[in-house]
Amino acid sequence: MELGIPFSPFVLPLSFIALLVCVGVRGYLNYLKAPQFPGPFLAKISSVWLLVHTFSGKLNQHNAAILEKYGSPVRIAPDKILTNDPIILRHMSTPRSNFRRGTFYDAFSLQPPLKNVLSQKDENLHNSLRAKLIRGYSGKDLPKLESDIDSNITNLVKLIRVESTAGRSIDFSSLAQYFTLDVLTHIAFSAPIGYLTQNRDVYSYIRTVSDFLQVLELGANSSFIQSILDSPFMAPMRPKPTDKDGMGAMMGMAKRAVSERYGSDPKVEQDMLGSFVKYGLTQQEAESEAMVQVLGGSDSTATAIRMIILHVATSPAVYVRVQKELDENDALFNGSLISSTNSRKLPYLQACIKEGLRIWPPLQALNSKLSPPGGETVNGVHIPGKRSSTRKRDEAFREQEDSLQLHGTL
């Protein structure tokens, strides 16, 4: 005797039709979230367009192309619009703006569920945390800031001289990041790790972070993917302080440095970590913030250095003029290094630095902000607010589903 429902040849076709109807209804509802903004059709009905181009590693190029084609703002996902309008960018980023941090920032929770200064979206908690960090990041509590940077510049110049004297080719791209990592760990923990003195990728950190940044971008651009990355299921795959290489090894180094600043006999240093401790960070918060400053500062600063040097070195007229200005102001140099104050007396050098940052901004990620609940009009563009809903949902779900996210790019 056989039990169960007999198979019908109509089951599969009907199931397929039902699936198409569901997809179609979902696509139509997605389209209705912001129908007034132009953009690729696929981006209006799903997040597939954004995810495909994020996977490609060329999202910035595709964003530039659709901004050129459709104008600004342009739609890149059902709940995301993109702009390169400097007036809108400035308005949404000001401290007193009504725009709030979007789901983009969730990706920067390096140790979920713990929030850091980048991933904390609650404005009150974020401002409270920033108040504890600001004097460290501004350098006001770092009396040896310039001398610490100078010592690493000396190590960089020494390494270049040793390698060039030996007739070995120099990969300045790698040396730029060795330099920024040594500077950041020096001003953060009072001692550089030693990338420049060892002339190697210590902990294989640079290699592993390059892979990590691709995953981070996916999470930043998709709240669904980020929810998976933050889930307990993914915990065994995250970097751990006990790792011998990669981000985990760097986390372990930061954890050991932080542990010395707490306890019954804490070590006191006038560095960035010392400033964090001074203004009330807990040990766990200090560990998280220590990793944020290394991860967030090393690659972006190295990119800025690389691109400024590249544009100056490959523009003969610019290179000659910079060299001429340096030669004519030799008196400003103290020994072999120029001070920060004296470097500001060299207008053409300063212009090259600012122009390099303008041509190639070191941070290319989408800057995400949630629209105000009531919407807002900026520079003639109305950004809709939260859509009305009769369903009861928690605040996090409402933020992700009911508010339009405005993304900025340069």
Secondary structure, 3 states (H helix, E strand, C coil): CCCCCCCCCCHHHHHHHHHHHHHHHHHHHHHCCCCCCCCCHHHHHCCHHHHHHHHHCCHHHHHHHHHHHHCCCEEEECCEEEECCHHHHHHHHCCCCCCEECHHHHHHCCECCECCCCCCCCHHHHHHHHHHHHHHHHCCCCCCHHHHHHHHHHHHHHHHHHHHHCCCCCCHHHHHHHHHHHHHHHHHHCCCCCHHHHCCCHHHHHHHHHHHHHHHHHHHHCHHHHHHHCCHHHHHHCCCCCCCCHHHHHHHHHHHHHHCCCCCCCCCCCCHHHHHHHCCCCHHHHHHHHHHHHHHHHHHHHHHHHHHHHHHHCCHHHHHHHHHHHHHCHHHEECCEECHHHHCCCHHHHHHHHHHHHHCCCCCCCEEEECCCCCEEECCEEECCCCCCCCCCCHHHHHHHHCCEEEECC
